[in-house]
Amino acid sequence: MAMTSEVQDPSCSVDLSAAVALFRSLGDATRLAIVHELAGGERRIVDLTRAVGLAQSTVSAHVACLRDCGLVVGRPQGRQMLYRLARPELLTLLAAAEQVLAATGNAVALCPVYGDTAKQAVGA
């Protein structure tokens, strides 16, 4: 379920397909909720299923997409797999997205590590 784009703007001289795939992977509400959950640390599929309230097969498919895009990695633990964010820079991206959204009057807390709710929790 890797996401790529064959569409290229003829006026643009750089290949944007990797960026398009990144933002498409984050553009789905379920995948963004999974990333949000994984920002708090490793989770099993069953944990993610409970957090997002969807069927295990649906969550697994979304995790596979995130894994294919290089955003999530898994490590086996016994008979289960623990998933985590592959790159800490993703938290920085989510924090930047929060700043852009706040500047446009659409404030949300995308990142539990760096977001507004995390700052409020520590009294910042």
BELTA-V916349 format. One line per field, one symbol per residue. phi: phi as a letter, one per 20 degrees, with the letter a starting at -180 (. if undefined). burial: + if it has 16 or more other C-alpha atoms within 10 Angstrom, else -. Layout:
phi=???
burial=???
//
This chain:
phi=.fdccefcffededeefffffffffeeegfffffggfffepfbegfffgffemcfgffffffffffffeneccccfcmeddddbffcffffffffffffffffencfbdfdfedfgfffffemf
burial=--++-----------+---+++--++---++++++++++--++++--++---------++-++++++-+-++++------+++++-----+--++++++---------+++++++++-------
//
